[in-house]
Amino acid sequence: MTAQQPAGESSHVSGAQQAKPAIVMICRDPAAKDVLSGELIKRYGGDYQLITCERPGHLTSRILDLAEAGTPVALIIARVGDHDPDGLDLLAELRHVDPTTQRIASVRWGDWKMARPIFEAITMGKLDHWVMGPEEPPDEEFHRSITEFLSDWKELRGDVFEAVRVIDDQWSARSGELRDTFSRNQIPIGFYDARSDRGKQLLSELGLEDAELPVVALRFAAEKAALANPTNLEIAEAFGLMTPISPDEVFDVAVIGSGPAGLASAVYASSEGLKTVVVEREAIGGQAGTSSMIRNFPGFSQGTTGSRLALAAYQQAWLFGSRFLFMRQAESLADLGDVRSLRLSDGSELTSRTVIITTGAAYVRIGVDNLERLQGRGVFYGATVSEAPAIRGLHVFVVGSGNSAGQAAINLAKWAAHVTLLVRGDSLAASMSDYLIREIAATPNIDITHRVQVVDGSGSYRLESIVLEDNSTGQRRTVAADALFVLIGSQPHTEWLGENIARDDRGFVLTGPDLPDGAIAENYPDRQPLLLETSMPRVLAAGDVRHGSVKRVASAVGEGAIAIPLVHRCLDAMTSAAR
């Protein structure tokens, strides 16, 4: 490193290792420091510099010196407790040094008085994670946490191998869609601007200098290694993900959509021996899969990203035997007596004894022509986590007042120079969780503008400005904007159902006791519809697509799980009727 190391501090590296990323530790307790540094050196010393900073006043300057020397800092681990009473404050001071660096509080096992201050600090965004410090080597529970934190760091940096390379214009709407889809499906991606030297070089190596953009290069493709302006279906086919289904094959349950509800249904159905197929038109996880950090899902005390939660559920369902049909969507649903028939977007038909509709909901379009034409070029629907690093140093706006909007604002604030949250109402309290409201208030580069809506915008090549209207006075003003993220309302994916399935006036599927009396009398002459059953017997709905749903990840998972006992009841009734 170019910076001089202060006296009393140590770096466990040789001169040949200076380019390696750093793990920085600060701890005043000699015994705890020896155990902590020993565990880190033994397990991570080959790939990381292990740097001990013993003087709190030097920590910030030490991190800045490392950054100036071009040494990325993966983790900053500060001991907190009696010997290190200012550990949390030290981590808080480093909030905006690097948005990828993970700030971690290490606490002694049994030091319960530190629990509340640590959890409060996480809520206020003063640190990212906490870990019980190692007590006796080797402490595998400690290392499991550290390895996860390092994985988070690499993912945020994009410092992973590239299973896919996308070469296109930086602000192309299609390339933004591809980056988001690959990221949500946890497929490592590298993006290259087609006008850059490296982008031109890659196109030349692929022999596609004059090809229509975007070009998608697939490192592990089953067939074609590079595709010019491909559809999502063509990409899935090239990956070898399209296992054909025989027209004569009949499933016990077909799940339409792989958001939290759909994935839960698939896990429980296949684990209980039901022949299960899942149809997904975009990416696993649905709307929840775009969340940069979910802290209130039960069982994840450190929080988790929506895409990681979705990937774990997908793998679980797949291991139990669920079949997945990617990049296809259902276009119609028909009652053929003993089976339900689904026509898919690729022209194929799928037959199943029962169906669970879990197609979720999308954010409502903002409905402004000048902004719609800039979609993907500064205007985005959803959190689009993959776009966060691209807005480094910019001024961005987030429209919405729900948890998704709050999570997006907090994540974007790590990269952007300033984030403005635009809210139609007077308060966030009715629609956003308290922990998010508090973290937003504690984030210095986020501000909130109430009682406004976006009514117009402009930009020649990409977004340059938006027009805000005061809901009370009607007064309008134009403000410069580098990006606009829209997370408002809920529009269900039910247009494909036609008249076969009863819905409310907003398009959400009616189920069980909410069904109209006429639909019950016509379709259920001998029994009452089950709790999640729609106006078509043996077709259920769960999650955000259902009328009256709670619109939370945990509740969607719960409904997806509840659907499977109901499926069993439907199948048992069919068996009894056939005897």
C-alpha positions as CSV (number, residue, x, y, z in Angstrom):
1,M,0.0,0.0,0.0
2,T,1.1,3.5,-0.6
3,A,-0.1,4.8,2.7
4,Q,2.2,4.7,5.7
5,Q,1.0,2.3,8.4
6,P,0.5,4.0,11.8
7,A,2.6,2.8,14.7
8,G,0.8,0.2,16.8
9,E,-1.2,-1.2,13.8
10,S,-0.5,-4.3,11.8
11,S,-1.2,-5.8,8.4
12,H,-0.7,-9.5,8.0
13,V,0.5,-9.4,4.4
14,S,3.7,-9.4,2.4
15,G,4.5,-6.9,-0.2
16,A,3.5,-9.3,-3.0
17,Q,0.0,-9.5,-1.6
18,Q,-0.9,-5.8,-1.6
19,A,-3.4,-6.0,-4.5
20,K,-5.7,-8.4,-2.5
21,P,-8.9,-7.0,-1.0
22,A,-8.8,-6.2,2.7
23,I,-10.6,-7.3,5.8
24,V,-10.1,-4.5,8.4
25,M,-10.5,-5.3,12.1
26,I,-10.6,-2.9,15.1
27,C,-10.6,-4.3,18.7
28,R,-9.0,-3.0,21.9
29,D,-9.5,-6.2,24.0
30,P,-6.2,-8.1,23.6
31,A,-7.6,-11.5,24.2
32,A,-10.6,-11.0,21.9
33,K,-8.3,-9.5,19.3
34,D,-5.9,-12.4,19.2
35,V,-8.8,-15.0,18.8
36,L,-10.6,-12.9,16.2
37,S,-7.5,-12.1,14.1
38,G,-6.3,-15.7,14.4
39,E,-9.5,-17.1,13.0
40,L,-9.5,-14.5,10.2
41,I,-5.9,-15.1,9.2
42,K,-6.1,-18.9,9.2
43,R,-9.3,-19.0,7.1
44,Y,-9.0,-16.0,4.8
45,G,-5.3,-15.0,4.8
46,G,-4.7,-16.6,1.4
47,D,-7.2,-14.4,-0.4
48,Y,-7.5,-11.3,1.7
49,Q,-5.3,-8.8,3.5
50,L,-6.0,-9.0,7.2
51,I,-5.4,-5.5,8.7
52,T,-5.7,-4.7,12.4
53,C,-6.4,-1.1,13.4
54,E,-5.9,-0.5,17.1
55,R,-6.5,3.2,17.2
56,P,-10.1,4.3,16.7
57,G,-9.1,7.7,15.5
58,H,-7.2,6.2,12.6
59,L,-9.9,3.9,11.3
60,T,-11.5,6.3,8.9
61,S,-8.2,7.6,7.5
62,R,-7.0,4.0,7.2
63,I,-10.0,3.0,5.1
64,L,-9.6,6.1,2.9
65,D,-5.9,5.4,2.5
66,L,-6.7,1.8,1.3
67,A,-9.3,3.2,-1.2
68,E,-6.7,5.7,-2.5
69,A,-4.2,2.9,-3.0
70,G,-6.8,0.9,-5.0
71,T,-7.3,-1.7,-2.4
72,P,-10.9,-2.7,-2.0
73,V,-12.2,-3.2,1.5
74,A,-14.5,-6.2,1.8
75,L,-15.3,-6.2,5.5
76,I,-14.8,-3.8,8.4
77,I,-15.2,-5.7,11.6
78,A,-15.5,-3.7,14.8
79,R,-15.6,-5.3,18.2
80,V,-18.4,-3.8,20.4
81,G,-18.7,-4.1,24.2
82,D,-17.1,-2.9,27.4
83,H,-13.6,-2.6,25.9
84,D,-14.9,-1.0,22.7
85,P,-17.8,1.2,23.6
86,D,-17.6,3.3,20.5
87,G,-17.5,0.4,18.0
88,L,-21.0,1.1,16.6
89,D,-20.2,4.8,16.2
90,L,-17.0,3.9,14.3
91,L,-18.9,1.8,11.8
92,A,-21.5,4.5,11.4
93,E,-18.9,7.0,10.4
94,L,-17.9,4.8,7.5
95,R,-21.4,4.7,6.0
96,H,-20.6,6.2,2.7
97,V,-16.9,5.3,2.2
98,D,-17.9,2.5,-0.2
99,P,-21.4,1.1,-0.7
100,T,-20.1,-2.4,-1.2
101,T,-18.1,-2.6,2.0
102,Q,-19.8,-4.7,4.6
103,R,-19.7,-3.1,8.1
104,I,-20.0,-5.7,10.8
105,A,-20.3,-5.6,14.6
106,S,-18.6,-8.4,16.5
107,V,-20.0,-9.1,19.9
108,R,-18.9,-11.4,22.7
109,W,-21.3,-14.4,23.3
110,G,-23.4,-13.6,26.3
111,D,-23.0,-9.8,26.1
112,W,-26.8,-9.4,26.0
113,K,-26.8,-5.8,26.9
114,M,-25.4,-5.0,23.4
115,A,-28.2,-6.7,21.6
116,R,-30.6,-3.7,21.6
117,P,-28.0,-1.2,20.5
118,I,-26.8,-3.5,17.7
119,F,-30.3,-4.0,16.4
120,E,-31.1,-0.3,16.7
121,A,-27.9,0.5,14.7
122,I,-28.9,-1.9,12.0
123,T,-32.4,-0.4,11.8
124,M,-30.8,3.1,11.5
125,G,-28.4,1.9,8.8
126,K,-25.3,2.5,10.9
127,L,-24.0,-1.0,10.2
128,D,-24.9,-3.9,7.9
129,H,-24.5,-7.0,9.9
130,W,-23.5,-8.4,13.3
131,V,-21.7,-11.6,14.3
132,M,-20.9,-13.5,17.5
133,G,-17.2,-13.3,17.8
134,P,-15.3,-16.6,17.8
135,E,-14.7,-18.1,21.3
136,E,-12.7,-21.2,20.6
137,P,-11.0,-22.1,17.3
138,P,-12.2,-23.2,14.9
139,D,-15.6,-21.5,15.2
140,E,-17.5,-22.7,12.2
141,E,-20.7,-20.7,13.0
142,F,-18.6,-17.6,13.0
143,H,-17.1,-18.5,9.6
144,R,-20.4,-19.4,8.1
145,S,-21.5,-15.8,8.8
146,I,-18.2,-14.2,7.6
147,T,-18.4,-16.3,4.3
148,E,-21.9,-15.0,3.7
149,F,-20.8,-11.4,4.3
150,L,-18.0,-11.9,1.8
151,S,-20.4,-13.3,-0.7
152,D,-22.6,-10.3,-0.3
153,W,-19.6,-8.0,-0.9
154,K,-18.6,-9.8,-4.1
155,E,-22.2,-9.8,-5.4
156,L,-22.5,-6.0,-4.8
157,R,-19.2,-5.4,-6.6
158,G,-20.2,-7.6,-9.5
159,D,-16.9,-9.3,-8.8
160,V,-18.0,-12.7,-9.9
161,F,-17.4,-15.0,-12.9
162,E,-19.5,-14.1,-15.9
163,A,-21.8,-16.9,-16.9
164,V,-23.4,-14.4,-19.3
165,R,-22.1,-11.4,-21.1
166,V,-24.4,-8.7,-22.5
167,I,-23.0,-6.3,-25.0
168,D,-25.3,-3.3,-25.8
169,D,-25.8,0.4,-25.4
170,Q,-25.6,1.4,-21.7
171,W,-29.0,3.0,-21.6
172,S,-30.8,0.5,-23.9
173,A,-34.2,-0.5,-22.4
174,R,-33.7,-4.1,-23.6
175,S,-30.2,-4.4,-22.0
176,G,-31.6,-3.1,-18.7
177,E,-34.4,-5.7,-18.9
178,L,-31.8,-8.4,-19.6
179,R,-29.5,-7.3,-16.7
180,D,-32.5,-7.3,-14.4
181,T,-33.8,-10.7,-15.5
182,F,-30.4,-12.4,-15.2
183,S,-29.7,-10.8,-11.8
184,R,-33.1,-11.8,-10.4
185,N,-32.4,-15.4,-11.6
186,Q,-29.0,-15.3,-9.8
187,I,-27.2,-15.8,-13.1
188,P,-23.8,-14.0,-12.9
189,I,-23.7,-11.4,-15.7
190,G,-21.1,-9.0,-17.1
191,F,-22.3,-6.0,-19.1
192,Y,-20.2,-4.2,-21.7
193,D,-21.0,-1.0,-23.5
194,A,-21.0,-1.7,-27.2
195,R,-19.2,1.6,-27.8
196,S,-16.4,0.9,-25.4
197,D,-13.0,-0.6,-26.5
198,R,-13.8,-3.8,-24.6
199,G,-17.3,-4.1,-26.0
200,K,-15.9,-3.7,-29.5
201,Q,-13.3,-6.3,-28.8
202,L,-15.8,-8.8,-27.6
203,L,-18.1,-8.3,-30.6
204,S,-15.1,-8.8,-32.8
205,E,-14.1,-12.0,-31.0
206,L,-17.6,-13.3,-31.4
207,G,-17.7,-12.4,-35.1
208,L,-20.7,-10.2,-34.5
209,E,-19.4,-6.7,-35.2
210,D,-22.4,-5.9,-37.3
211,A,-25.0,-7.9,-35.4
212,E,-28.2,-6.4,-34.1
213,L,-27.8,-5.5,-30.4
214,P,-28.0,-6.6,-27.7
215,V,-25.6,-9.5,-28.1
216,V,-25.8,-12.1,-25.4
217,A,-22.8,-14.5,-25.0
218,L,-23.6,-17.6,-22.9
219,R,-20.5,-19.3,-21.4
220,F,-22.4,-22.5,-20.5
221,A,-24.9,-22.7,-23.3
222,A,-26.2,-26.1,-24.4
223,E,-26.1,-25.0,-28.0
224,K,-25.5,-21.5,-29.4
225,A,-22.7,-19.6,-27.5
226,A,-23.8,-16.1,-28.7
227,L,-27.1,-14.7,-29.7
228,A,-28.0,-11.4,-31.5
229,N,-31.0,-9.6,-30.1
230,P,-32.5,-12.7,-28.7
231,T,-35.9,-13.2,-27.1
232,N,-36.0,-14.4,-23.5
233,L,-37.4,-17.7,-24.8
234,E,-34.4,-18.1,-27.2
235,I,-32.0,-17.4,-24.3
236,A,-33.7,-20.1,-22.1
237,E,-33.5,-22.6,-25.0
238,A,-29.8,-21.9,-25.5
239,F,-29.2,-22.5,-21.8
240,G,-30.9,-25.9,-22.2
241,L,-33.7,-24.9,-19.7
242,M,-36.6,-25.9,-21.9
243,T,-37.3,-29.5,-21.1
244,P,-40.1,-30.6,-23.4
245,I,-43.4,-31.8,-21.9
246,S,-45.4,-34.4,-23.7
247,P,-48.9,-33.4,-24.8
248,D,-50.2,-36.6,-23.1
249,E,-48.6,-35.8,-19.7
250,V,-51.0,-34.9,-17.0
251,F,-49.9,-33.1,-13.8
252,D,-51.5,-33.1,-10.4
253,V,-51.0,-29.4,-10.0
254,A,-49.8,-26.6,-12.3
255,V,-48.5,-23.5,-10.6
256,I,-48.7,-20.3,-12.7
257,G,-46.1,-17.9,-11.5
258,S,-43.0,-18.4,-9.3
259,G,-43.2,-15.6,-6.8
260,P,-43.2,-16.4,-3.1
261,A,-46.7,-17.9,-3.2
262,G,-45.9,-20.0,-6.3
263,L,-42.6,-21.2,-5.0
264,A,-44.2,-22.2,-1.6
265,S,-46.9,-24.1,-3.5
266,A,-44.3,-25.9,-5.6
267,V,-42.2,-26.8,-2.5
268,Y,-45.1,-28.3,-0.6
269,A,-46.8,-29.9,-3.5
270,S,-43.7,-31.7,-4.8
271,S,-42.5,-32.6,-1.3
272,E,-45.9,-34.4,-0.7
273,G,-45.6,-36.4,-3.9
274,L,-47.8,-34.4,-6.2
275,K,-46.6,-34.2,-9.8
276,T,-45.9,-30.5,-10.1
277,V,-45.1,-28.1,-12.9
278,V,-44.4,-24.3,-12.5
279,V,-44.8,-21.9,-15.4
280,E,-42.8,-18.6,-15.1
281,R,-42.8,-15.9,-17.7
282,E,-39.9,-13.8,-16.4
283,A,-37.8,-14.5,-13.2
284,I,-38.3,-16.4,-10.1
285,G,-39.3,-14.4,-7.0
286,G,-41.8,-12.1,-8.7
287,Q,-42.0,-8.6,-7.4
288,A,-40.3,-9.7,-4.1
289,G,-37.3,-10.9,-6.1
290,T,-36.4,-7.3,-6.9
291,S,-36.1,-6.3,-3.2
292,S,-32.6,-5.3,-2.3
293,M,-33.0,-6.3,1.4
294,I,-35.9,-7.9,3.3
295,R,-35.3,-7.6,7.0
296,N,-38.7,-8.6,8.4
297,F,-39.1,-12.1,6.9
298,P,-39.2,-14.6,9.7
299,G,-36.0,-16.6,10.2
300,F,-33.6,-14.1,8.6
301,S,-32.2,-12.0,11.4
302,Q,-29.5,-10.5,9.2
303,G,-32.0,-9.9,6.4
304,T,-31.9,-11.3,2.9
305,T,-32.3,-10.2,-0.6
306,G,-35.4,-11.1,-2.5
307,S,-33.5,-12.8,-5.2
308,R,-31.6,-15.0,-2.7
309,L,-34.7,-16.0,-0.9
310,A,-36.4,-16.9,-4.2
311,L,-33.4,-18.9,-5.4
312,A,-33.3,-21.0,-2.2
313,A,-37.0,-21.8,-2.6
314,Y,-36.6,-22.6,-6.3
315,Q,-33.8,-25.0,-5.6
316,Q,-35.8,-26.6,-2.8
317,A,-38.8,-27.1,-5.1
318,W,-36.6,-28.4,-7.9
319,L,-34.9,-30.9,-5.6
320,F,-38.3,-32.2,-4.6
321,G,-39.1,-32.8,-8.2
322,S,-41.0,-29.8,-9.4
323,R,-40.7,-29.1,-13.2
324,F,-40.1,-25.5,-14.3
325,L,-41.1,-24.0,-17.6
326,F,-39.3,-20.7,-17.9
327,M,-39.9,-17.7,-20.2
328,R,-43.4,-18.8,-21.0
329,Q,-46.7,-17.6,-19.8
330,A,-50.2,-18.9,-19.6
331,E,-52.5,-17.3,-22.1
332,S,-55.8,-19.1,-21.5
333,L,-57.4,-21.6,-19.0
334,A,-60.1,-24.0,-19.9
335,D,-62.3,-26.5,-18.0
336,L,-62.1,-29.9,-19.7
337,G,-64.0,-31.9,-17.1
338,D,-61.5,-34.0,-15.1
339,V,-58.6,-31.8,-16.1
340,R,-57.8,-28.1,-16.6
341,S,-56.0,-27.1,-19.9
342,L,-53.6,-24.2,-20.1
343,R,-52.4,-22.8,-23.4
344,L,-48.9,-21.3,-23.2
345,S,-47.3,-18.5,-25.1
346,D,-45.1,-20.8,-27.0
347,G,-48.1,-22.5,-28.5
348,S,-48.0,-25.6,-26.3
349,E,-50.7,-26.9,-24.0
350,L,-50.4,-28.0,-20.4
351,T,-52.8,-30.4,-18.7
352,S,-53.3,-30.6,-15.0
353,R,-55.9,-31.9,-12.6
354,T,-55.6,-28.7,-10.5
355,V,-54.2,-25.2,-11.0
356,I,-52.9,-22.6,-8.6
357,I,-52.8,-19.0,-10.0
358,T,-49.9,-17.2,-8.4
359,T,-49.1,-14.6,-11.0
360,G,-48.7,-11.8,-8.5
361,A,-49.0,-8.2,-9.4
362,A,-46.9,-5.5,-11.2
363,Y,-46.4,-1.8,-10.3
364,V,-48.9,0.5,-11.9
365,R,-47.6,2.3,-14.9
366,I,-47.1,6.0,-14.4
367,G,-49.1,6.8,-17.5
368,V,-47.1,9.7,-18.8
369,D,-46.1,9.3,-22.5
370,N,-42.9,11.3,-22.2
371,L,-41.7,9.1,-19.3
372,E,-43.0,5.8,-20.8
373,R,-40.7,6.3,-23.9
374,L,-37.7,6.6,-21.5
375,Q,-38.4,3.3,-19.8
376,G,-35.0,1.6,-19.3
377,R,-33.2,4.8,-20.1
378,G,-33.6,6.5,-16.7
379,V,-37.2,5.4,-15.9
380,F,-37.6,2.1,-14.2
381,Y,-40.5,0.1,-12.8
382,G,-39.6,-1.7,-9.6
383,A,-36.4,-1.6,-7.6
384,T,-34.2,-3.0,-10.4
385,V,-31.3,-3.8,-8.1
386,S,-29.0,-4.4,-11.0
387,E,-29.2,-0.7,-11.9
388,A,-28.0,0.6,-8.5
389,P,-24.3,0.8,-9.3
390,A,-25.1,2.7,-12.5
391,I,-26.5,5.6,-10.6
392,R,-23.4,6.3,-8.6
393,G,-23.1,10.0,-7.8
394,L,-26.4,10.9,-9.4
395,H,-29.7,12.4,-8.2
396,V,-32.5,9.9,-8.4
397,F,-36.2,9.9,-7.4
398,V,-38.3,7.0,-6.1
399,V,-42.1,7.2,-6.4
400,G,-44.0,5.2,-3.8
401,S,-44.9,4.9,-0.2
402,G,-44.8,1.1,0.5
403,N,-42.1,-1.2,1.8
404,S,-40.7,-1.8,-1.7
405,A,-40.3,1.9,-2.3
406,G,-38.6,2.3,1.1
407,Q,-36.2,-0.6,0.4
408,A,-35.4,0.8,-3.0
409,A,-34.6,4.3,-1.6
410,I,-32.3,2.9,1.0
411,N,-30.4,0.7,-1.4
412,L,-30.1,3.4,-4.0
413,A,-28.9,5.9,-1.4
414,K,-25.7,3.7,-1.0
415,W,-24.8,4.7,-4.6
416,A,-26.6,7.9,-5.5
417,A,-25.5,11.3,-4.4
418,H,-29.1,12.1,-3.4
419,V,-32.4,10.2,-3.3
420,T,-35.8,11.9,-3.1
421,L,-38.8,9.8,-2.1
422,L,-42.0,11.2,-3.7
423,V,-45.1,10.4,-1.7
424,R,-48.7,11.3,-2.7
425,G,-50.0,11.3,0.9
426,D,-49.1,13.1,4.1
427,S,-47.3,10.3,5.8
428,L,-45.6,6.9,5.3
429,A,-46.9,5.4,8.5
430,A,-50.0,3.8,7.0
431,S,-48.2,2.0,4.2
432,M,-44.5,1.4,5.3
433,S,-43.0,-0.7,8.1
434,D,-41.6,1.3,11.0
435,Y,-38.1,0.0,10.6
436,L,-37.9,1.3,7.1
437,I,-39.3,4.7,8.0
438,R,-36.7,5.1,10.7
439,E,-33.8,4.0,8.5
440,I,-34.9,6.5,5.8
441,A,-35.0,9.3,8.4
442,A,-31.5,8.4,9.5
443,T,-30.0,8.2,6.0
444,P,-28.6,11.7,5.3
445,N,-28.8,11.6,1.5
446,I,-32.5,10.7,1.4
447,D,-35.3,13.3,1.7
448,I,-39.0,12.9,1.4
449,T,-41.4,15.1,-0.5
450,H,-45.1,14.6,0.5
451,R,-48.3,15.4,-1.4
452,V,-46.8,15.3,-4.9
453,Q,-47.1,13.3,-8.0
454,V,-45.0,13.0,-11.2
455,V,-47.0,14.4,-14.1
456,D,-44.4,14.8,-16.9
457,G,-40.7,14.5,-17.7
458,S,-38.2,15.0,-20.5
459,G,-35.0,13.8,-22.0
460,S,-33.6,13.4,-25.4
461,Y,-31.6,10.2,-25.0
462,R,-32.2,9.4,-21.4
463,L,-34.1,11.0,-18.5
464,E,-33.1,14.6,-17.8
465,S,-35.9,16.1,-15.8
466,I,-39.3,15.4,-14.2
467,V,-42.3,17.6,-13.5
468,L,-43.8,17.5,-10.0
469,E,-47.3,18.6,-9.2
470,D,-48.4,19.7,-5.7
471,N,-51.6,17.7,-4.8
472,S,-52.9,20.6,-2.7
473,T,-52.3,23.6,-4.8
474,G,-51.9,22.1,-8.3
475,Q,-48.6,24.1,-8.7
476,R,-46.1,22.4,-11.0
477,R,-42.3,22.6,-11.0
478,T,-39.6,21.0,-13.1
479,V,-36.6,19.4,-11.4
480,A,-33.5,17.8,-12.8
481,A,-33.5,14.0,-12.5
482,D,-31.0,11.4,-13.5
483,A,-33.2,8.4,-12.8
484,L,-36.8,7.7,-11.7
485,F,-37.8,4.5,-10.0
486,V,-41.6,3.9,-9.9
487,L,-43.0,1.6,-7.2
488,I,-46.7,2.5,-6.9
489,G,-49.9,0.6,-6.8
490,S,-50.6,-3.0,-7.7
491,Q,-51.8,-4.3,-11.0
492,P,-52.5,-8.0,-11.0
493,H,-51.4,-10.3,-13.9
494,T,-54.8,-11.7,-14.7
495,E,-55.6,-10.3,-18.2
496,W,-55.1,-13.8,-19.6
497,L,-57.9,-15.4,-17.6
498,G,-60.7,-13.8,-19.6
499,E,-64.2,-14.5,-18.3
500,N,-63.5,-17.9,-16.9
501,I,-62.3,-16.6,-13.5
502,A,-64.3,-14.1,-11.5
503,R,-62.3,-11.0,-10.5
504,D,-62.9,-7.7,-8.7
505,D,-63.1,-4.3,-10.5
506,R,-59.3,-4.0,-10.2
507,G,-58.6,-7.5,-11.7
508,F,-57.7,-9.4,-8.5
509,V,-59.0,-12.9,-8.4
510,L,-62.0,-13.6,-6.2
511,T,-61.8,-16.8,-4.0
512,G,-63.8,-18.7,-1.5
513,P,-66.4,-16.6,0.4
514,D,-65.7,-13.6,-1.7
515,L,-67.1,-15.2,-4.9
516,P,-70.4,-13.8,-6.2
517,D,-73.4,-15.8,-5.2
518,G,-74.2,-16.5,-8.9
519,A,-70.8,-18.0,-9.6
520,I,-71.1,-20.2,-6.5
521,A,-74.6,-21.4,-7.5
522,E,-73.5,-22.1,-11.1
523,N,-70.2,-23.8,-10.5
524,Y,-70.6,-25.3,-7.0
525,P,-74.1,-26.9,-6.9
526,D,-73.1,-29.6,-4.5
527,R,-70.6,-27.9,-2.2
528,Q,-69.1,-24.6,-1.1
529,P,-65.9,-23.4,-2.7
530,L,-62.7,-23.9,-0.7
531,L,-61.0,-21.0,0.9
532,L,-58.7,-20.2,-2.0
533,E,-60.8,-21.8,-4.8
534,T,-61.9,-19.6,-7.7
535,S,-65.0,-19.5,-9.7
536,M,-63.6,-22.5,-11.6
537,P,-63.5,-25.6,-9.4
538,R,-60.1,-27.1,-8.7
539,V,-58.5,-23.8,-9.7
540,L,-57.0,-21.9,-6.8
541,A,-55.4,-18.5,-6.3
542,A,-52.7,-17.4,-3.8
543,G,-50.5,-14.5,-3.0
544,D,-50.8,-10.9,-4.4
545,V,-53.0,-11.9,-7.3
546,R,-55.8,-12.8,-4.9
547,H,-58.5,-10.3,-3.8
548,G,-57.9,-9.4,-0.1
549,S,-54.3,-10.7,0.1
550,V,-52.1,-8.9,2.6
551,K,-49.3,-8.0,0.1
552,R,-46.4,-9.3,2.3
553,V,-43.9,-12.0,1.3
554,A,-44.6,-14.1,4.4
555,S,-48.3,-14.0,3.8
556,A,-47.8,-15.0,0.2
557,V,-45.7,-17.9,1.3
558,G,-48.4,-18.9,3.8
559,E,-51.1,-18.8,1.2
560,G,-49.0,-20.9,-1.2
561,A,-48.6,-23.5,1.5
562,I,-52.3,-23.4,2.5
563,A,-53.2,-24.1,-1.2
564,I,-51.7,-27.6,-1.1
565,P,-54.0,-29.2,1.5
566,L,-56.8,-27.7,-0.5
567,V,-55.4,-29.3,-3.7
568,H,-55.3,-32.7,-1.8
569,R,-59.0,-32.3,-1.0
570,C,-59.8,-31.6,-4.6
571,L,-57.9,-34.6,-5.8
572,D,-59.4,-36.8,-3.1
573,A,-62.9,-35.7,-4.1
574,M,-62.1,-36.6,-7.8
575,T,-60.9,-40.0,-6.7
576,S,-64.0,-40.6,-4.6
577,A,-66.3,-39.5,-7.4
578,A,-64.6,-41.9,-9.9
579,R,-65.3,-44.9,-7.7
